[in-house]
Amino acid sequence: MTTDRPLMVSCPRCQTETLYHPDNRFRPFCSERCQLIDLGQWADESHRIPGDPVPPDFDEPDTH
């Protein structure tokens, strides 16, 4: 089912209603500012995916 109505979504950062469309290069965000703030929160680990902590004796596999 397709509609001709534009899809409006809430910006994950500021909750502003924004167009979810290929013409919105920042989608699902409303602006570059909101997109960069969100990226920064992932980079400084303010946002995390829940899971078990890595054991202290965990060794990275040798990829060579």
N, C-alpha and C positions, 0 to 999 in steps of 0.2 A: 504494500500500500504506500503510495507516495502522495504527498500533498504539495501544494504550491505555497503554503504558508512558511515563512522563515522560522527556523528553530531558534528560540530564545532560551538561553541558559543563564544561571547565576555564575558570576566570576568566582572561582574557588577562593580567591584572596579577599575581595572586598564586597562580594555579593551583588554587585551591579549587574543588572540584566544586560546581556550582550548577545550579539548574533553569532550562532555557531554555524559558520559557513566558510568555505575555502577562501573567500575574500577577506576574512578576518585572520590575518597572519599570526595573531597571538592566541587564537582559540585554544582552550576554552576560557582564556583570560580576556579581560576587557582591554588591556593595554600592555605595552612593553614593560612598564613599571611594575605592574602586578606579576607579570611573568618572571621578571628578574628577582623580585622579592621572594617569590616561591622557590626559585632555583637556589638563591642564597640560603634559604632555610634548609634545603636538602644538603647543601654543601657544608654548612656548619653543624649538621646533624640535629637541628631543631626538629626536623621531620625524620622519622625512622619507621621502618617496617618491623613490626613486632616479631620476635623470634627468640630462640634460646641463645644465651651468650656463648661466644666462642671460648672453648676451654683454653686455659693458659698454656697447656702443653701441645696445642695444635700446631702442626708444621704445614706450611704451604707445600703442595705437591711440586716436585721438580718438573718443570716444563721443558727442560733441555735434554 
